[in-house]
Amino acid sequence: MVLRTLACCVVVTSTWSFAEEPFDAGLPEEATTGAGGLTEALPQPDAGVPPGVAAPVDAGVEAPKFTLSAKLGEGVTFRSGDYSLNLRGRVQVQAMALVPTEGSTATRANTLTVRRARLNLKGELPYHLSWALQLGFAGNDLEADAPNPLRDFYVTWNRWRDLSVRGGQMKVPFDVQRVVSSANLQMVDRSAATLELNLDRDVGLVLFSDDLFGWGQRLRYAIGVWQGDGRNRIGTNIGLLYSARLRFSPFGALDDKLEGDLERSSKFRLAIGGGVARNIASNRPRSTSGTPFKLPGGFDLTHATGDVHLKWYGLSLLGELYWRQADTDSRTGTVSGATLTEYSRSGWGWFVQAGGFVTPWLEFTGRYGDLQPLGMTDPTFTRTREVGGGANFFLFKHDLKLQADYFWLDDGTGHNGRHQVRVIAQLFF
């Protein structure tokens, strides 16, 4: 009896003492707090264990570290081990006035619109994989005949310096200005030549390197095969789009994903590049964009571009030449019993754009460009000459800024003129 009573006392005492000890999985104290002072949840005892009895814990296994950070211009970033997720949003509000001169065929316009409304997500995965997703919700982000919000969704495998692989829907790496994000433009919008003659987003596979041979990012290339029908399309033709681009920076790396020299670096940077592409049986007027043709077969289109880009002490210069030629100017057929003629929109164009910072937050810019049709192409494709300038006010770099520009547009001879004034505000959080 005495032995039984003594045993009971030992059990009760041991249980009470164990329940009073703080739970400790053997983690270092600093591992319980993530970035930004956010405290992570420590492992909890198994809910199936009776109260007062601690669950067994393997003190040799560390809980995965988790961080959460948020910063204007960088968005919200979650990170745990080899995994990460970054979430950002962007909005642009634009006011525009277009005033034609006497005798001009242009239509007067006064607009105030949400020019762009985007949601960007990107992340990192194990095995040298990463991904990116971009959705657009403003009216100008959607194609009129196929209003799908998906703009980009691609996966990148970056195992080797000289050869990376990217597949999905994305911008075709063909020229400079179209590939630059609309968030990082030096003026309110891209040049008339770029808007007409670029290769827009498409679905495909691209092989590339941003630092070929390890020469300090002096040599870049990108070779791709694409569906050729543009974004959010089900391929209905037999052809594909083939593209190749090469860029050389003799003085070292130049960030061509940002227009202007916001960093005002004393290092002189210069890049010279070019691209070629061939789109077989394209069924869209601008190769990868525009309302699809109704007649079957499409046009075979050859594209070429060349560019020069430099930055130094806050000064910048970007010049680019485009050329697009179809194998035939037009096709005629019958649709629903009616005769229809469709045109290929062959043309060429160029622009030169410059800028300079007078303070860390104020930049003045200017652009001259010319866009011209080639051959007996689409009658609605007429020559457009543009000359203008603008000012940029950077409150928080490109992530919070106000831009304004003025352009004179005509047909290259002074006729069909119109004044264009634009103001745009951007928040990229």
C-alpha positions in Angstrom: 0.0 0.0 0.0 2.8 2.4 0.9 4.6 1.5 -2.3 1.5 2.2 -4.4 0.9 5.6 -2.8 4.5 6.6 -3.3 4.4 5.6 -7.0 1.2 7.7 -7.5 2.9 10.8 -5.9 5.9 10.4 -8.2 3.7 10.2 -11.4 1.6 13.2 -10.4 4.7 15.3 -9.5 6.5 14.5 -12.7 3.4 15.3 -14.8 2.9 18.7 -13.2 6.5 19.7 -13.5 6.6 18.7 -17.3 3.4 20.7 -18.0 4.9 23.8 -16.3 8.0 23.9 -18.6 7.8 26.2 -21.7 7.5 24.5 -25.1 10.9 24.6 -26.9 11.5 22.8 -30.1 15.2 23.5 -29.9 15.0 26.5 -32.3 17.3 29.5 -31.9 15.6 32.6 -30.5 16.2 34.7 -33.7 14.6 32.1 -36.0 11.2 32.8 -34.6 10.9 36.3 -36.1 10.8 37.0 -39.8 11.6 40.1 -41.8 9.7 43.3 -40.8 9.3 42.1 -37.2 6.6 39.6 -38.1 6.6 36.6 -35.6 6.3 33.2 -37.1 4.1 30.5 -35.7 6.1 27.9 -33.8 5.2 24.2 -34.0 2.3 23.5 -31.7 1.7 20.3 -29.7 -0.5 17.7 -31.4 -4.1 18.5 -30.8 -4.8 14.8 -30.2 -2.5 14.8 -27.1 -4.4 15.1 -23.8 -4.1 18.4 -22.0 -1.0 18.7 -19.8 1.0 16.2 -21.8 3.6 17.5 -24.3 3.8 15.9 -27.8 7.2 14.5 -28.8 9.3 16.9 -30.7 12.3 16.2 -32.9 14.8 18.8 -31.7 17.2 17.9 -34.6 14.8 19.2 -37.3 14.6 23.0 -37.9 11.3 24.6 -38.9 11.5 26.2 -42.3 12.2 29.9 -42.0 9.6 32.3 -43.4 9.9 36.0 -44.2 7.4 38.5 -45.3 8.3 42.0 -46.5 6.5 44.9 -48.1 7.9 48.0 -49.7 6.7 50.6 -52.1 8.1 49.8 -55.6 8.9 46.2 -54.6 5.4 45.0 -53.6 4.7 42.2 -51.1 7.2 39.3 -51.0 6.8 36.0 -49.2 9.9 33.7 -49.0 10.4 30.3 -47.5 13.5 28.3 -48.4 13.7 27.9 -52.2 10.3 29.3 -52.7 9.2 32.9 -53.1 6.2 34.9 -54.2 6.1 38.6 -55.1 2.9 40.5 -55.6 2.7 44.0 -57.2 0.0 46.2 -58.6 0.1 49.1 -61.0 -2.3 51.7 -62.2 -1.9 54.5 -64.7 -4.5 57.3 -65.2 -4.2 59.3 -68.4 -5.7 62.5 -69.8 -5.4 63.3 -73.5 -6.5 66.0 -75.8 -6.2 65.8 -79.6 -6.9 69.0 -81.5 -6.9 68.8 -85.4 -5.9 71.7 -87.5 -8.1 73.1 -90.2 -8.6 70.7 -93.1 -7.3 67.7 -91.1 -9.2 64.4 -91.2 -8.3 63.6 -87.6 -11.1 63.6 -85.0 -11.0 65.9 -82.0 -10.8 64.0 -78.8 -10.7 64.7 -75.0 -10.3 61.7 -72.8 -9.7 60.8 -69.2 -9.1 57.1 -68.8 -7.5 54.4 -66.6 -4.9 53.7 -69.2 -3.5 50.6 -67.5 -4.5 48.5 -64.5 -2.2 45.6 -63.9 -1.6 42.8 -61.4 1.9 41.3 -61.4 3.0 38.1 -59.7 6.3 36.3 -59.9 8.1 33.6 -57.9 11.1 31.4 -57.6 11.1 27.6 -57.4 13.7 24.9 -56.7 15.8 23.5 -59.6 16.6 27.0 -61.1 13.0 27.6 -62.0 11.0 30.9 -61.9 7.7 32.1 -63.2 5.8 35.3 -63.9 2.2 36.2 -64.3 0.6 39.5 -65.4 -3.0 40.4 -65.7 -4.5 43.5 -67.2 -8.0 44.9 -66.4 -8.3 48.3 -68.1 -10.1 48.7 -71.4 -6.8 49.3 -73.2 -5.4 46.1 -71.7 -8.0 44.0 -73.4 -8.2 43.1 -77.1 -11.6 44.1 -78.5 -12.4 40.8 -80.2 -11.0 38.6 -77.4 -11.2 40.4 -74.0 -8.9 38.1 -72.0 -7.1 39.7 -69.0 -4.0 37.4 -69.4 -1.0 39.3 -70.7 2.0 37.2 -69.5 2.4 33.8 -68.0 5.7 32.0 -68.5 8.2 29.8 -66.8 12.0 30.2 -66.9 14.7 27.6 -66.4 18.0 29.4 -65.6 20.5 26.6 -65.0 23.4 27.9 -67.2 24.8 31.3 -67.8 24.9 30.9 -71.6 21.6 29.1 -72.1 18.3 29.8 -70.4 15.0 28.5 -71.5 11.6 30.4 -71.2 8.2 29.1 -72.3 4.7 30.5 -72.2 3.0 33.8 -73.2 5.3 36.8 -73.2 6.6 39.7 -75.3 8.6 38.6 -78.3 12.2 39.7 -77.7 12.6 41.5 -81.1 13.2 45.2 -80.5 14.0 47.5 -77.6 11.1 49.9 -76.9 8.3 47.4 -77.1 10.1 45.1 -74.6 10.5 47.9 -72.1 7.6 47.8 -69.7 5.0 50.6 -70.1 5.8 51.3 -66.4 9.4 52.4 -67.3 8.8 54.5 -70.4 10.5 57.9 -70.8 7.5 59.5 -72.4 3.7 58.9 -72.0 3.6 56.2 -74.7 5.8 54.5 -77.3 6.6 56.0 -80.7 4.2 55.7 -83.7 6.7 53.4 -85.4 6.9 51.1 -82.4 3.2 50.9 -82.0 2.7 49.9 -85.7 5.7 47.7 -86.5 6.6 45.9 -83.2 6.0 42.2 -82.5 3.7 42.0 -79.6 3.0 39.2 -77.1 2.8 35.6 -78.4 3.0 32.1 -77.1 6.3 30.3 -77.6 9.6 29.0 -76.5 12.8 31.2 -76.4 16.4 30.3 -75.7 18.4 33.2 -74.4 21.3 34.6 -72.3 21.8 38.0 -70.7 25.6 37.4 -70.2 26.9 35.2 -73.1 30.4 34.0 -72.4 30.5 35.8 -69.1 31.7 39.1 -70.6 30.0 41.3 -67.9 26.7 41.4 -69.8 28.3 42.8 -72.9 26.7 40.2 -75.2 23.0 39.1 -75.2 21.0 36.9 -77.5 17.5 35.5 -77.8 16.2 32.9 -80.3 12.5 32.0 -80.3 9.8 30.0 -82.0 6.2 31.2 -81.5 2.7 30.4 -82.5 2.5 33.6 -84.6 -1.1 34.5 -83.8 -0.5 36.8 -80.8 -1.7 36.5 -77.2 -4.8 34.6 -76.0 -5.4 33.0 -79.4 -6.0 29.4 -80.5 -3.7 28.9 -83.5 -5.7 28.3 -86.7 -3.0 28.7 -89.3 -0.2 26.4 -90.3 2.6 28.8 -89.9 4.9 29.8 -87.0 6.8 32.9 -86.1 10.6 32.7 -85.8 12.6 35.4 -84.1 16.3 36.2 -83.3 17.9 39.1 -81.5 21.5 40.1 -80.6 22.7 43.0 -78.6 26.3 44.1 -77.9 27.4 46.5 -75.1 31.1 47.3 -75.5 31.5 49.2 -72.3 29.7 46.8 -70.0 26.1 46.3 -68.8 23.3 48.7 -69.9 19.9 48.2 -68.4 17.7 48.4 -71.5 14.5 47.5 -69.5 14.5 51.2 -68.3 14.3 54.2 -70.6 16.3 57.2 -69.4 19.2 57.3 -67.0 17.5 57.7 -63.7 20.5 56.6 -61.8 22.7 59.3 -63.5 25.7 57.1 -63.4 29.1 58.5 -64.4 29.9 55.3 -66.3 29.3 55.6 -70.1 27.1 52.8 -71.4 26.3 52.0 -75.0 24.4 49.2 -76.6 23.9 48.3 -80.3 21.4 45.7 -81.2 19.3 44.2 -84.0 16.5 41.7 -84.5 14.9 39.7 -87.3 11.7 37.7 -87.5 9.7 35.7 -90.0 6.0 35.1 -89.5 4.5 32.5 -91.8 0.8 32.7 -92.7 0.1 35.5 -90.2 -3.6 36.1 -89.9 -3.4 39.5 -88.2 -2.8 42.9 -89.8 0.2 43.8 -87.5 1.7 40.3 -87.6 0.8 39.4 -83.9 -1.8 42.0 -83.2 -4.9 43.6 -84.7 -8.3 42.1 -85.6 -7.8 38.8 -87.4 -8.3 38.5 -91.1 -11.5 36.9 -92.4 -9.9 35.3 -95.5 -8.0 32.1 -94.8 -4.3 31.8 -95.5 -2.8 35.0 -94.1 0.4 36.7 -95.2 4.0 35.8 -94.9 5.8 38.7 -93.2 9.5 39.5 -92.8 10.5 41.8 -89.9 13.8 43.5 -89.1 14.9 46.1 -86.6 18.1 47.9 -85.5 18.8 50.1 -82.5 21.4 52.1 -80.6 21.0 53.0 -76.9 23.3 55.1 -74.6 23.3 56.5 -71.1 25.7 58.8 -69.3 25.4 61.2 -66.3 21.6 61.4 -66.6 21.6 61.9 -70.4 20.1 59.2 -72.6 19.6 58.5 -76.3 17.5 55.8 -77.9 17.2 55.4 -81.7 15.5 52.5 -83.5 14.6 51.5 -87.1 11.8 49.1 -88.1 11.0 47.3 -91.3 8.1 45.0 -92.2 7.5 43.5 -95.6 4.8 41.1 -96.8 5.3 38.6 -99.7 2.2 40.2 -101.2 0.3 43.5 -100.7 -3.2 42.1 -100.6 -5.5 39.2 -101.1 -9.0 39.0 -102.5 -11.7 36.4 -101.8 -15.3 35.8 -101.0 -16.8 35.9 -97.5 -20.5 35.1 -97.0 -21.1 35.7 -100.7 -19.4 39.1 -100.8 -16.0 40.0 -102.3 -13.4 41.1 -99.7 -9.9 42.5 -100.1 -7.5 42.4 -97.2 -4.1 44.1 -97.0 -0.8 43.2 -95.4 0.3 46.6 -94.0 3.9 46.6 -95.1 5.9 49.6 -93.9 8.9 51.0 -92.2 9.7 53.6 -89.6 12.1 55.1 -87.1 12.5 57.3 -84.2 15.1 59.1 -82.1 14.4 59.8 -78.5 16.6 61.7 -76.0 16.3 62.8 -72.4 18.3 64.6 -69.6 17.9 65.1 -65.9 18.2 68.6 -64.6 17.6 67.5 -61.0 17.4 64.0 -59.4 13.6 64.2 -59.8 13.0 66.2 -63.1 13.8 65.0 -66.6 13.1 66.7 -69.9 12.6 64.5 -73.0 12.2 64.9 -76.8 11.4 62.6 -79.7 11.3 62.7 -83.5 9.9 59.9 -85.6 8.5 58.9 -88.9 6.3 56.0 -90.0 5.6 55.2 -93.7 3.7 52.5 -95.6 5.5 50.4 -98.3 4.0 49.5 -101.7 0.3 49.2 -102.5 -0.6 48.3 -98.9 -3.6 49.1 -96.7 -5.2 52.5 -97.7 -5.9 53.2 -94.0 -2.1 52.9 -93.3 -0.9 56.4 -93.9 2.3 58.2 -93.2 2.7 59.7 -89.6 5.4 62.0 -88.6 5.8 62.9 -84.9 7.8 65.6 -83.1 7.5 66.5 -79.5 8.8 66.8 -76.0 7.9 66.3 -72.4 8.7 66.4 -68.8 8.9 63.7 -66.1 8.4 64.3 -62.3 9.7 61.4 -60.3 8.4 61.3 -56.8 9.6 57.7 -56.1 11.5 56.8 -59.3 9.2 55.1 -61.9 7.0 53.7 -59.1 5.4 57.0 -58.4 5.6 59.6 -61.1 3.8 62.2 -63.3 4.6 62.5 -67.0 3.4 65.1 -69.5 4.2 65.5 -73.3 3.1 67.4 -76.3 3.4 66.2 -80.0 2.7 67.6 -83.4 1.6 64.9 -85.7 1.2 65.2 -89.5 1.6 63.3 -92.8 5.2 64.3 -93.3 4.4 67.2 -95.5 2.7 69.5 -93.0 -0.8 68.4 -94.0 -3.4 66.5 -91.9 -1.9 68.0 -88.7 -3.0 67.7 -85.2 -1.8 68.8 -81.7 -1.7 66.1 -79.0 -1.3 66.7 -75.3 -1.0 63.9 -72.7 -0.6 63.7 -69.0 -0.3 60.4 -67.1 0.2 59.5 -63.5 1.5 56.2 -62.3 1.5 54.3 -59.0 3.4 51.0 -59.0 3.2 49.5 -55.5 
